Amino acid sequence: MSACQRLCGRSCRFALRKSSCFSLLPTYRGSACFCRGFYSLPGKRPWEGKEDKMYIRIGQGFYMVGGGDAGPGISSYKDCNVYLVADGGQAVLFDAGSGLDTGRILENIREAGVEPSQIQYLFITHCHGDHAGGVQDMKRALPCLEVVASAKEAKLMEAGTERMLGLAAAKIKGAYPADYVFRHQKADRIVEHREVFRISGMEVEAIVVPGHSIESVCYQMDFKGRRYLFSGDSVYKNGALSLQNCYGSSLERYRKYLPRLAGRGIDALIPAHFGFTLTNGQAHIEKALAYLESSALPPMV
C-alpha cells in the first residue's frame, strides 16, 4: 500500500501530505487523490451518489466548504475555494462561490458540524463571478449575515455590468457559460484598509490590495496561535499573481499595493484557487514582491 493510499484510507477524512506541487496538501475520504493534483475529474461532480462528507478539515475549526475545478471539486465547477472558520458558536466565511449551487456549499457547512446561522460575516475578496456570484443566495438563506466588501467592489457587487465584473471577457474566453448571470447584492458593510474584526477567538484584518481587481481585499486572520492570509486571487504560492485582461486588473496597481503584504509574518497562505500552504506563507508573498521589483514579470495563474 502506498503512502497516498494510507492517507486516503476510509478510517480518516483528512490528512496532510508533503508534495512536490503543494507544501501541505489536503486529502479526504471519498475524494480523488489530491496527491496527484488539486482538480476534480472533468465532467464529474464528486458528491453525486456518494455518502462521504464533501468538505475538507484544514485545522481545528477551519474548513474548506466549497471549491470547483480549479480546486478540490467539492461544489459547483465554477466556484472559488470557499473557507469557513468557526469558534465558540460563531463563524465567518471567506467568499461565496459562483451562485450556481449555493445549496451545496451550505450543506457542506452543515456536514462540517457548523450551522450556517452561526456565520456572522461573509468576507468578499473581490467581485468576480466565481467569488461573489453566490452572495445573493447566501444572503437570502441567511438574512442576518453581514456581507463585507471594499467600497469599489461593493459597487460592482450591487450594480456592476458584465464588462465591469470581468464577466464579458471571461465569457468570450469560455470561462463561463453564455447564460451565466451574476446576481447582484448590496453589501452590508464597507470595509476600510486595516479595519479589524474580532469574532470569538478570531481577529481578522482587512488589507486592501488592488491589482487583480479594482479593489481586492486580502484578509489576515490570527486564530489559535497562527496567522493566515486569505488572499483571494491577489497572490498565490511561489510568488504567482493573477493579472487579467479585463476591467480593473492592473500591474501598476499590483506594484503599488501588494507591498502592503510585506513583513506580516504570515504562516499560512490561503488563496482562492489551486493549492495553499500552511507553513512559510510569508516567503511566497515576498517572492511575489521581489518579482515586482525586478524586470521579470511574476508567474501568472
FENRA-V626879 format. One record per backbone hydrogen bond with DSSP energy under -0.5 kcal/mol. CO is the residue of the C=O (numbers start at 0). NH is the residue of the N-H. If there is no record, write none. Layout:
co=CO nh=NH
co=CO nh=NH
This chain:
co=1 nh=5
co=2 nh=6
co=3 nh=7
co=5 nh=8
co=8 nh=11
co=14 nh=26
co=16 nh=24
co=21 nh=18
co=23 nh=25
co=24 nh=16
co=26 nh=14
co=27 nh=30
co=32 nh=35
co=33 nh=36
co=40 nh=43
co=43 nh=45
co=44 nh=47
co=46 nh=49
co=52 nh=54
co=55 nh=57
co=55 nh=63
co=58 nh=61
co=60 nh=85
co=61 nh=57
co=61 nh=58
co=62 nh=64
co=62 nh=83
co=63 nh=55
co=65 nh=81
co=66 nh=73
co=66 nh=74
co=67 nh=70
co=67 nh=72
co=69 nh=273
co=72 nh=45
co=75 nh=78
co=76 nh=68
co=78 nh=67
co=81 nh=64
co=81 nh=65
co=82 nh=93
co=83 nh=62
co=84 nh=91
co=86 nh=89
co=89 nh=86
co=90 nh=119
co=90 nh=120
co=91 nh=84
co=92 nh=94
co=92 nh=122
co=93 nh=82
co=96 nh=133
co=100 nh=103
co=100 nh=104
co=101 nh=105
co=102 nh=106
co=103 nh=107
co=104 nh=108
co=105 nh=109
co=106 nh=110
co=107 nh=111
co=108 nh=113
co=109 nh=112
co=114 nh=117
co=115 nh=118
co=117 nh=90
co=117 nh=119
co=119 nh=145
co=120 nh=92
co=120 nh=122
co=121 nh=123
co=121 nh=147
co=122 nh=94
co=122 nh=124
co=124 nh=216
co=127 nh=130
co=127 nh=131
co=128 nh=132
co=129 nh=79
co=130 nh=95
co=130 nh=96
co=131 nh=134
co=133 nh=137
co=134 nh=138
co=135 nh=139
co=136 nh=140
co=137 nh=141
co=141 nh=144
co=144 nh=146
co=145 nh=121
co=145 nh=147
co=146 nh=187
co=146 nh=188
co=147 nh=123
co=148 nh=190
co=149 nh=153
co=150 nh=154
co=151 nh=155
co=152 nh=156
co=153 nh=157
co=154 nh=158
co=155 nh=159
co=156 nh=184
co=160 nh=164
co=161 nh=166
co=161 nh=167
co=162 nh=165
co=162 nh=246
co=165 nh=169
co=166 nh=170
co=167 nh=171
co=168 nh=172
co=169 nh=173
co=169 nh=174
co=169 nh=175
co=176 nh=179
co=180 nh=182
co=181 nh=183
co=182 nh=135
co=188 nh=148
co=188 nh=190
co=191 nh=194
co=194 nh=205
co=196 nh=198
co=196 nh=203
co=198 nh=201
co=200 nh=223
co=201 nh=198
co=202 nh=221
co=203 nh=196
co=204 nh=219
co=205 nh=193
co=205 nh=207
co=206 nh=208
co=206 nh=217
co=210 nh=249
co=212 nh=210
co=212 nh=215
co=215 nh=208
co=217 nh=206
co=217 nh=219
co=218 nh=220
co=218 nh=229
co=219 nh=204
co=220 nh=222
co=220 nh=227
co=221 nh=202
co=222 nh=225
co=225 nh=222
co=225 nh=227
co=226 nh=266
co=226 nh=267
co=227 nh=220
co=228 nh=230
co=228 nh=269
co=229 nh=218
co=230 nh=233
co=231 nh=271
co=235 nh=238
co=236 nh=239
co=239 nh=235
co=240 nh=300
co=243 nh=245
co=245 nh=248
co=249 nh=253
co=250 nh=254
co=251 nh=255
co=252 nh=256
co=253 nh=257
co=256 nh=259
co=257 nh=260
co=258 nh=261
co=260 nh=263
co=265 nh=281
co=266 nh=268
co=266 nh=280
co=267 nh=228
co=267 nh=269
co=268 nh=270
co=268 nh=276
co=269 nh=230
co=269 nh=231
co=271 nh=80
co=275 nh=23
co=276 nh=268
co=279 nh=282
co=279 nh=283
co=280 nh=283
co=280 nh=284
co=281 nh=285
co=282 nh=286
co=283 nh=287
co=284 nh=288
co=285 nh=289
co=286 nh=290
co=287 nh=291
co=288 nh=292
co=289 nh=292
co=289 nh=293
co=290 nh=293
co=298 nh=240
